[in-house]
Amino acid sequence: MKALLLAGVGLIALLGSSSNAADLAAPIYAPRPALVPVYIWTGCYVGGNAGGIWANSDWSDTFVGDFGSNTPSGALGGAQAGCNYQWGGFVAGIQGDYDWTSIKGSVANIVPFAFPLGITDQTELKSLASVTGRVGQAWDRLLVYVKGGGAWLRGNYGFQTFGTIVGGPTASLTQTGYTMGVGGEYAFLNWLTGFLEYDYYNFSNGNSSNLVCTAAVCGFTTTGVGVRTNISLVKAGLNLKFGPF
């Protein structure tokens, strides 16, 4: 009887040690870490911007040639709206911009026989608009992009002598051209992004019958005066994002 009892105790101890060894050998599974969400740029947005603008307005005439250039500069501000679509890390979209400014520049007219002395070419830029395509590469919440498309510039132009408009009224012109730029955008929140970009604008020669230099001022009368404008600007802004849809 005692031998049977001892045998039973030994068997229980053997089974217990085998179970503990199996538990130690079994792999330990830790819970998977939570997945960090990747930001999706697909969607539409609206926002505002502000920055600085530097322009060069080159005046010319078919009869005389170069009338000189002036370089107005200052601040601008406006709004933008657009939509993006993302697949993988590639992002493409379309955007419209409209900015207001009020910068002025003038240059002494270089016509050698102009009279009276003190005649200047006056430029005042009022607004700038564009419709562009954007393509870029996204790294989660950071987007680096390039853009390009059509642009329109609205401005007032005229001749002055000692600060007085001469030779006809100031002409209001809308010039057509193109723009291209580069920038970066970061998503602070799922619905709020901020951007910084540089843009270059080139506008073709704008002409108006109101741009008249009379014989009393220039020594001849001409209506063939044209203005060609190049612009560089840097602006920053915020966008409110809607989507993805």
C-alpha positions in Angstrom: 0.0 0.0 0.0 2.8 2.4 0.9 4.6 1.5 -2.3 1.5 2.3 -4.3 1.1 5.6 -2.6 4.7 6.6 -3.2 4.4 5.6 -6.9 1.3 7.9 -7.2 3.1 10.8 -5.7 6.0 10.3 -8.0 3.8 10.2 -11.1 2.0 13.4 -10.1 5.4 15.2 -9.6 6.6 13.9 -13.0 3.5 15.2 -14.7 3.8 18.6 -13.0 7.4 19.0 -14.0 6.6 18.1 -17.6 3.8 20.7 -17.7 6.0 23.5 -16.4 8.7 22.6 -19.0 6.1 22.8 -21.7 4.9 26.2 -20.5 8.5 27.5 -20.5 9.1 26.3 -24.0 5.8 27.8 -25.4 6.3 31.1 -27.4 5.0 34.3 -25.8 2.8 36.4 -28.1 2.8 40.2 -27.4 0.0 42.3 -28.8 0.7 44.1 -32.0 1.5 47.8 -31.7 -1.3 50.1 -33.0 -0.8 51.2 -36.6 0.1 54.9 -37.1 -2.4 56.4 -39.6 -0.9 57.7 -42.9 -2.2 61.1 -44.0 -4.3 61.0 -47.2 -4.0 64.1 -49.5 -7.0 63.2 -51.6 -9.8 65.8 -51.2 -10.6 69.5 -51.9 -9.6 72.6 -50.0 -10.0 76.4 -49.7 -7.7 78.9 -48.0 -5.9 82.2 -47.8 -2.4 83.5 -48.4 -0.1 86.4 -48.0 3.4 87.3 -49.1 5.7 89.6 -51.1 5.8 90.4 -54.9 8.6 91.8 -57.0 7.7 92.9 -60.6 9.6 94.2 -63.7 7.5 96.2 -66.2 9.3 96.7 -69.5 7.9 99.5 -71.7 8.5 99.6 -75.5 7.3 101.2 -78.7 7.4 100.0 -82.3 8.6 103.4 -83.4 11.1 104.4 -80.7 12.0 101.1 -79.2 12.8 100.8 -75.4 10.9 103.1 -73.2 12.6 101.9 -70.0 11.6 99.5 -67.2 10.3 100.0 -63.7 10.3 97.6 -60.7 7.4 97.9 -58.4 7.4 95.7 -55.3 5.4 95.2 -52.1 2.9 92.9 -50.4 0.0 90.9 -51.7 -2.7 88.7 -50.2 -5.5 86.5 -51.6 -7.2 83.2 -51.6 -6.9 79.8 -53.3 -9.0 76.7 -53.8 -8.3 73.3 -55.4 -8.6 69.5 -55.3 -6.0 66.7 -55.0 -5.9 63.0 -55.7 -3.3 60.6 -54.2 -2.2 57.2 -55.3 0.7 55.7 -53.4 3.1 58.6 -52.6 2.2 60.5 -55.8 -0.2 63.5 -55.6 -1.8 65.4 -58.5 -4.3 68.2 -58.5 -5.6 71.5 -59.8 -5.7 74.9 -58.1 -7.0 78.4 -58.7 -5.4 81.5 -57.1 -6.5 85.1 -56.9 -4.4 87.7 -55.1 -4.7 91.5 -54.6 -1.9 94.0 -54.4 -1.3 97.7 -54.9 2.3 98.3 -55.9 3.6 101.2 -58.0 6.7 101.9 -60.0 8.0 104.5 -62.4 11.0 105.2 -64.6 12.2 108.3 -66.4 11.5 107.9 -70.1 14.6 107.4 -72.2 13.3 108.9 -75.5 16.2 111.1 -76.5 14.1 113.9 -77.9 11.3 113.8 -75.4 10.0 117.2 -74.2 9.3 118.5 -71.6 11.9 116.9 -69.3 10.6 114.8 -66.4 8.3 112.4 -68.3 8.0 109.0 -66.6 6.3 105.7 -67.3 3.9 104.8 -64.4 3.0 101.2 -63.5 0.4 100.2 -60.9 -0.3 96.5 -60.4 -3.7 95.6 -58.9 -4.4 91.8 -59.1 -3.0 88.5 -60.1 -4.9 85.3 -61.0 -3.9 81.8 -62.1 -5.2 78.3 -62.8 -2.5 75.7 -62.4 -1.9 72.0 -62.2 0.1 70.6 -59.3 2.1 67.4 -59.0 4.2 66.2 -56.1 5.5 63.5 -53.7 4.0 62.9 -50.3 5.7 61.6 -47.2 2.8 61.1 -44.9 1.9 64.7 -43.8 4.6 66.4 -45.9 3.9 67.2 -49.6 6.6 68.7 -51.9 5.2 69.9 -55.3 5.7 71.8 -58.5 3.0 73.7 -60.3 2.4 75.4 -63.7 -0.4 76.9 -65.8 -2.1 80.0 -67.1 -2.1 83.5 -65.4 -3.7 86.9 -65.7 -2.4 90.3 -64.5 -4.5 93.4 -64.0 -2.8 96.8 -63.9 -3.0 100.5 -64.6 -0.4 102.2 -66.9 0.2 105.8 -68.0 2.7 108.6 -68.8 3.4 111.3 -66.2 5.3 114.6 -66.2 6.3 115.8 -62.8 3.6 113.6 -61.2 0.8 114.6 -63.7 -0.8 112.2 -66.2 -0.1 113.3 -69.7 -0.8 112.2 -73.3 -4.2 110.5 -72.5 -5.9 108.7 -69.6 -4.2 105.9 -67.7 -4.8 102.6 -69.4 -6.2 99.6 -67.5 -4.8 96.4 -69.0 -5.2 92.7 -68.4 -2.2 90.8 -69.5 -2.2 87.0 -70.2 0.8 84.8 -69.6 2.0 81.7 -67.7 3.3 80.8 -64.2 5.4 78.0 -62.7 6.4 77.4 -59.1 7.6 75.1 -56.4 6.5 74.6 -52.8 6.0 72.5 -49.8 2.8 71.8 -47.7 2.4 70.2 -44.3 -0.8 68.8 -42.7 -0.9 70.1 -39.1 -4.3 68.4 -38.6 -6.4 66.2 -40.8 -8.4 69.2 -41.9 -5.7 72.0 -41.7 -2.6 72.4 -43.8 0.0 75.1 -44.3 2.2 75.9 -47.3 5.2 78.0 -48.5 5.9 78.5 -52.2 7.8 80.5 -54.8 6.1 81.4 -58.1 7.4 83.0 -61.3 5.0 84.8 -63.8 5.7 85.9 -67.3 3.2 88.1 -69.2 3.2 88.9 -72.9 3.2 92.4 -74.3 0.0 94.3 -73.4 -1.1 97.1 -75.6 -3.9 99.7 -75.3 -5.1 102.6 -77.4 -5.2 104.7 -74.2 -1.4 104.5 -73.9 -0.8 107.6 -75.9 2.3 109.7 -76.0 1.4 113.0 -77.7 3.7 115.1 -79.9 3.7 117.9 -77.3 5.2 115.4 -74.8 7.3 113.0 -76.8 7.9 114.9 -80.0 5.6 112.5 -81.8 2.2 110.8 -81.3 2.0 107.0 -80.8 -0.5 104.5 -79.6 1.8 101.5 -80.1 3.2 101.5 -76.5 3.3 98.1 -74.9 4.2 96.7 -71.5 5.8 93.3 -70.8 5.8 92.1 -67.2 7.7 89.5 -65.2 6.9 88.7 -61.6 8.5 86.8 -58.8 6.6 86.2 -55.5 6.9 84.2 -52.3 3.8 83.5 -50.3 2.6 81.4 -47.3 -0.9 80.3 -46.5 -3.3 78.0 -44.8 -5.9 75.6 -46.3 -9.0 74.0 -44.9 -9.3 70.5 -46.3 -12.4 68.5 -47.1 -12.3 64.7 -47.8 -11.1 62.2 -48.8 -14.3 61.4 -50.6 
